[in-house]
Amino acid sequence: MQTEANIPLLILVGGLATRMGGINKHQLPINGMTLLDNQLRILAPLFSKIYICGRREQYKERPAVQWIFDKEIGRGPAQALKRAFDITDADALFVLGGDMPFPSKELATYILSQSQENSIVPMAHGHPQVLFATYQRRDISNVKSLKQVANSGIAAIISEEKCKEFDPLLQFSKNWNEPKDAGELFPKTM
């Protein structure tokens, strides 16, 4: 059994960002730093190990962060998670999408506290938030998508109401998928 201190963080940055013109979304500016640096500022204190999974050309050395390179580009988050489990000795990983600018430290802490035996996926806006969740190694071996873990009953689901106790506006669930999203995500700064 793992404690929250030894469930590593895995940030997925290997997406092709075709709707954003192929840019590395984790390098977009937010609050005077990159989106990735903002995520690390918020969540790094919760984790003893941090991994970033992406394409080799995205590599940029960072203190206290280990990179895992995608074997096959464009295969999706489930394949990246499987790759991370292949390389690490972790029994569970907390997964964060590299395009999510507002991770909730409080909700992440709660998810970690519930993750000793189960994969845990929170709900927001009626959908499982599979890129802000913990996954147990045993739960992902035969799945093709992370939504399959959430929708098949493999994972324990945290209700939207419970998520709102930690993140009332469900900001943790927002991601930066298209250029137009910038105005919605950062209305005062854009």
N, C-alpha and C positions, 0 to 999 in steps of 0.2 A: 504494500500500500504506500502511495506517495503522499507527502504533505504538500501544501500549496507552495512552499518554498522550493521544492524540487520538481515541479511541473514547469518545464521550460516554455518560453515564449517563442513562437514561430511566426514571423511576419512574411507574408507572401507578396513578392514584388515582381514576379516573373511574367505577368500578363502582357499581352502585346499592345494593349491600349489603342486598338484600331479606331475607336470613336474619338480618340484624342490625338489622332495623327501619329501614333506610335511613340509618343514621349514616355519617359519614365515617370509615371505619376507620383511615385514616392519622392521624387526630387522637386515637385512643385512647391512654391513658396507659401508658407502659412505662418503668421505671427513672427515674421522676421527670421524664419528658419525653414528647412525643408519639412515636408509633410512627415517623412520618416523620423527626422530629429524630434519633431513635436510628439509623435507617437512614443518614441523612446523616453522622452522627458516625462511623459505622463505614466507610462507603464513599467519602465525598467526597474524601479524600486521594488516591484512585486516579484521579480523573477531572479533566480540565481544563475540561469543560463538563458542566453538569447541567441536565436538563429534567424537568419534571413535567407529565404529561398528565392532564387531568381536566376536570371540568365548570366552567364559568365561575363558578358560585356557590361553588365550593370554593376559589377563589383567595385566597391569603394571601401577601403579599410576603415574600420570603426573600432574604437576600444571596446573590449568586453563583448564583442559580437562575432559569432562564427557564421560564415557564409556556407550555404549548401547550394550547389549548382544544379539546375534542372537538367535531367538527362534528355528529356524530349520536350521541345518547346511547343507551347500551345495546347497541352493536354489537360489543362485545368487544375483547379485547387486540390482535388482529391489525389491526383497523381503527384503533385508537389508534396502533399502531406505524406503519402506513401514513401516518397524519396527521403523525406526527413526521418521517418521511422527506420528506413533501411540504414541510414548513416549514424543515427544517434542510438543511445541505449535507453532512451526515455520510454516509459510505459504509457505516458500521456503527454500531450502537447496542447498548449493554449494557442489557437490560431487567430491571427489578426490579418485582415486584408490590408495591403499596402496603400490602398486608396481611401482609407477611412480616417478623416481628419479629427474626429472627436471621440476617441476611445474614453470610456468612463472607467476611471480607476476604481470607483466604488463598486460598480457592477462587476468588473473583472475580479475584484476581491471576493465578492459573493459567489461568482461562478467557480472560482478556485476552491472555495470552502465546500462546495457541493461536489467536487470532481474526484473524490477519492476512489470511487469504484466505477463511475459511469461517465460516458460522454455526456456533455451538457450543452444544450443549444438554447439560447434565449429567443423569444418571439418579439417582434416589433411590427406594427402596421399589418398584422395578420399573416406575417411570413416568418419562417425560421431564419435567424441571422447566423448562417453557417460560417461566416468569416469573422465571428467574434464569439468563439466557442472553444470548449475543450473536447478533445477526442482521445479515447483510449486506443492503444495499438490494436487490440483484438477486434475492435469495432469497424476498422476501415479496410481490412485485408481483402474483402470480397465486394467492395462497393465501387461503383463507377463515378458517383458524384457525392458531394457532401450533403446535398439535399436528401439523398437516399438514406443516409444515416438518420437525419432528422425526421423524415416522413415514415420510416419503417418501424418506428418504435424502438430502435436500437438505443437511441439517445434519450436521456431525460430532458424534458422541455421545461424551461422557465417561462411562466406566463408573462404576457405583456404587462399586466397589472403589477406583478412582482418587479419586473424590470423598471417600471416607472417609480418605484420606491427609491431606486438608486440614480435614475436618470429620467426625471419627469418628462422631458421633451423627446426622449428616445434618440438623442443626438448620436449615440454610439452606432446606430444603424445606418447613418448617412454615409454615402460614398461619392467619390468624384469620378463619374463615368464619362461625362461629355463636357465640352467647353462651357456650355450654357449652365452647367451645375454650379459654376463658380459664383454666379450672382445669387443663387439660392442658398448656397452654403455660407457665403461671406458677404451678406448684403451691405454691411457698413464699410467694408474695405475694398470692394470691387467697384 
